[in-house]
Amino acid sequence: MKYISWFSTIFSVIGAFLVAGQYNLIGYICFIIGGAGWGYIGFINKDKALYTMQGIFLLANIMGLYNAL
């Protein structure tokens, strides 16, 4: 579980910097990967707040990815 959380954190941080640098396509892909990992961790740990937030972020990131295309 520890590796998934670090993997997800790294992808989320990379996604943030890529979107900030206007590399939107790959940035949103990284956000989606990172968010999926955190959503999984929230689900496994029965943390409803975490997986709800990640689900909403997933929708926002899909919208961003769609707009980047």
trRosetta pair geometry for C-beta under 8 A, 3 or more apart (Angstrom, degrees):
i j d omega theta_ij theta_ji phi_ij phi_ji
1 4 5.7 -55 -154 34 37 112
1 5 6.5 35 152 -18 68 105
1 41 6.5 110 -162 -123 95 97
1 44 7.0 -150 -114 102 117 149
2 5 5.9 -57 -152 35 31 109
2 6 6.5 24 155 -12 65 107
3 6 5.9 -57 -147 41 33 107
3 7 6.0 38 153 -22 67 109
4 7 5.5 -53 -143 38 30 115
4 8 6.1 30 156 -19 64 109
4 37 5.2 -170 176 -164 87 105
4 40 6.6 -89 172 89 142 124
4 41 6.0 170 110 -68 121 106
5 8 5.7 -55 -145 39 29 111
5 9 6.2 32 154 -22 63 106
5 37 7.3 170 -95 146 29 113
5 38 7.4 74 -125 -98 66 70
5 41 5.7 75 -81 -94 88 158
6 9 5.5 -50 -143 35 33 113
6 10 6.3 34 157 -19 65 104
7 10 6.0 -57 -150 35 26 109
7 11 6.5 20 155 -13 62 109
7 34 7.9 -163 126 -112 62 66
7 37 5.8 -153 93 -130 97 162
8 11 5.9 -56 -145 40 30 107
8 12 6.2 30 156 -20 65 109
8 33 7.7 -155 -120 129 63 69
8 34 4.7 112 -168 -156 62 63
8 35 7.5 139 -160 -46 105 13
8 36 7.7 -146 -117 69 107 55
8 37 3.0 -150 -83 92 113 130
8 38 4.8 153 166 -46 148 77
8 41 7.0 -114 7 -10 160 129
9 12 5.8 -58 -146 37 28 111
9 13 6.3 24 158 -16 65 108
9 34 7.0 123 -64 -149 9 113
10 13 6.0 -57 -146 38 28 108
10 14 6.2 27 156 -16 64 109
10 34 7.5 -157 71 -103 46 111
11 14 5.7 -55 -144 40 30 111
11 15 6.1 37 154 -24 64 107
11 30 4.8 -161 -175 -171 80 81
11 31 7.6 -179 140 -77 90 18
11 33 4.6 -97 178 94 154 106
11 34 3.5 -168 93 -65 99 93
11 37 7.0 114 40 12 133 135
12 15 5.6 -53 -148 35 29 116
12 16 6.5 34 152 -23 63 102
12 30 7.2 174 -85 142 21 91
12 31 6.4 66 -125 -122 61 56
12 34 3.3 176 -55 157 75 156
12 35 6.8 107 -94 -52 104 64
12 38 7.3 33 -55 -26 139 130
13 16 5.6 -48 -150 29 33 113
13 17 6.7 26 155 -11 64 104
13 34 7.8 157 4 -113 52 157
14 17 6.0 -60 -152 41 32 106
14 18 6.1 31 153 -19 67 110
14 27 7.9 -152 129 -124 68 64
14 30 4.9 -109 94 -171 100 154
14 34 7.8 167 44 -51 88 133
15 18 5.7 -57 -143 38 29 111
15 19 6.2 25 161 -15 66 107
15 27 4.9 109 -159 -171 62 63
15 28 6.9 94 -155 -89 111 16
15 29 7.6 -158 -109 70 106 46
15 30 3.3 -166 -73 95 90 104
15 31 3.7 156 173 -55 155 70
15 32 8.0 156 -111 7 149 52
15 33 7.8 175 -57 45 128 89
15 34 5.9 -126 0 10 134 134
16 19 6.2 -58 -148 38 26 105
16 20 6.2 26 154 -18 63 111
16 27 7.6 147 -39 -161 7 107
16 31 7.5 104 -54 -85 57 99
17 20 5.5 -54 -143 40 32 114
17 21 6.1 23 157 -11 66 111
17 27 7.7 -150 77 -119 45 109
18 21 5.8 -63 -145 46 29 105
18 23 4.2 -77 -171 75 86 108
18 24 7.6 160 135 -82 91 18
18 26 5.6 -102 -177 94 151 91
18 27 3.2 -168 101 -87 106 93
18 30 6.1 108 25 25 142 139
19 22 7.5 39 -177 -82 34 23
19 23 7.2 -92 -71 64 27 61
19 24 5.8 60 -122 -111 71 61
19 27 3.7 161 -54 154 71 150
19 28 6.8 87 -83 -55 113 67
19 31 7.2 25 -35 -41 132 128
19 64 7.5 -11 -122 174 131 144
20 27 8.0 167 9 -131 53 149
21 27 7.7 170 51 -71 83 133
23 26 5.4 -27 148 49 105 104
23 27 5.3 127 93 -34 75 105
24 27 5.3 -66 -137 42 26 117
24 28 6.0 21 171 -17 68 106
24 64 6.7 -134 -170 166 106 97
24 65 7.9 176 151 -105 90 43
24 67 7.7 -72 160 95 146 87
24 68 3.9 -160 120 -112 116 124
25 28 6.6 -62 -153 34 20 101
25 29 6.7 18 151 -15 58 108
25 65 7.1 79 -137 -140 52 72
25 68 4.6 178 -76 144 63 131
25 69 7.1 95 -108 -75 103 60
26 29 5.4 -53 -149 36 37 116
26 30 6.4 40 152 -20 67 102
27 30 5.8 -55 -152 35 31 109
27 31 6.4 32 150 -19 64 104
27 68 8.0 179 52 -97 94 159
28 31 5.2 -47 -145 36 39 117
28 32 6.3 43 154 -23 66 101
28 61 5.2 157 -160 -170 88 84
28 62 8.0 139 172 -84 122 20
28 64 4.6 -172 -105 105 132 108
28 65 4.0 -170 123 -74 143 82
28 68 5.9 -169 8 2 138 147
29 32 5.7 -52 -150 33 31 112
29 33 6.5 30 152 -17 64 104
29 65 6.8 99 -60 -111 62 123
30 33 5.7 -54 -148 37 33 110
30 34 6.1 30 156 -15 67 109
31 34 5.9 -59 -144 42 28 109
31 35 5.9 25 159 -17 66 113
31 57 7.4 -126 168 160 107 107
31 61 4.5 -158 110 -125 122 135
31 64 7.5 20 58 69 150 141
32 35 5.8 -56 -140 41 26 110
32 36 6.2 32 157 -25 62 106
32 58 6.6 79 -131 -134 75 75
32 61 5.0 179 -71 128 79 138
32 62 7.1 85 -99 -68 121 68
32 65 6.9 4 -41 -47 132 142
33 36 5.8 -54 -149 31 27 112
33 37 6.8 27 153 -17 60 104
34 37 5.9 -57 -157 34 32 111
34 38 6.6 24 152 -11 66 107
35 38 5.7 -56 -146 42 36 107
35 39 6.0 40 154 -23 68 105
35 54 4.9 161 -173 -157 86 92
35 57 5.0 -150 -128 104 139 119
35 58 5.3 -180 126 -75 138 77
35 61 6.3 -175 9 0 153 154
36 39 5.6 -51 -145 36 30 115
36 40 6.4 36 153 -22 62 104
36 54 7.6 148 -84 169 21 123
36 58 7.1 85 -72 -102 70 118
37 40 5.6 -52 -151 32 31 114
37 41 6.5 29 152 -17 64 104
38 41 5.5 -50 -146 36 36 112
38 42 6.3 39 153 -19 66 104
38 50 6.6 -122 163 174 93 105
38 54 4.9 -173 98 -96 100 138
39 42 5.6 -54 -148 37 31 113
39 43 6.3 32 153 -20 65 106
39 50 7.6 178 -111 135 39 83
39 51 5.0 85 -152 -133 68 78
39 54 3.7 -158 -75 114 86 142
39 55 6.3 106 -122 -57 126 66
39 58 6.9 8 -54 -46 148 128
40 43 5.7 -56 -148 36 30 111
40 44 6.2 27 156 -17 66 107
41 44 5.8 -54 -143 38 30 109
41 45 6.0 11 162 -2 65 114
41 47 7.7 -5 122 35 74 126
41 50 7.0 -66 94 138 88 144
42 45 6.1 -67 -140 50 25 98
42 47 4.3 -97 -148 72 74 99
42 48 7.5 132 169 -82 107 8
42 49 7.6 -126 -148 75 125 50
42 50 3.2 -159 -107 100 123 108
42 51 3.4 -177 107 -48 126 80
42 52 7.9 -129 152 5 149 54
42 53 7.9 -180 -91 44 165 89
42 54 6.1 178 13 10 144 132
43 46 7.5 23 -179 -76 30 36
43 47 7.9 -70 -38 45 19 71
43 51 4.9 90 -58 -92 72 150
45 50 7.4 24 68 47 117 145
47 50 4.0 29 114 20 118 117
47 51 6.4 129 85 -10 73 87
48 51 6.4 -65 -142 47 30 96
48 52 5.7 32 161 -22 67 113
49 52 5.9 -59 -143 38 24 111
49 53 6.3 24 159 -18 62 109
50 53 5.9 -57 -149 37 27 109
50 54 6.3 20 157 -14 63 110
51 54 5.5 -52 -139 42 37 112
51 55 6.2 47 156 -26 65 102
52 55 5.7 -52 -150 32 30 114
52 56 6.7 27 153 -15 63 104
53 56 5.9 -58 -153 37 32 108
53 57 6.2 30 151 -16 67 108
54 57 5.4 -51 -142 41 35 113
54 58 6.2 48 152 -30 64 100
55 58 5.5 -46 -150 26 30 117
55 59 7.0 31 152 -16 60 99
56 59 5.8 -51 -156 33 36 110
56 60 6.6 33 148 -15 66 105
57 60 5.5 -55 -147 40 37 112
57 61 6.0 35 154 -19 70 107
58 61 5.8 -57 -144 39 28 109
58 62 6.3 32 154 -21 63 104
59 62 5.7 -52 -147 34 31 112
59 63 6.6 33 152 -18 63 103
60 63 5.6 -54 -154 35 33 113
60 64 6.5 33 149 -18 65 105
61 64 5.4 -49 -145 38 37 114
61 65 6.2 40 153 -20 66 103
62 65 5.6 -50 -145 37 32 112
62 66 6.3 37 152 -22 64 104
63 66 5.6 -52 -148 35 30 114
63 67 6.4 26 154 -14 64 107
64 67 5.7 -57 -147 40 31 108
64 68 6.2 33 153 -23 65 107
65 68 5.5 -54 -146 34 32 114
65 69 6.8 35 154 -25 63 99
66 69 6.0 -53 -158 25 32 110
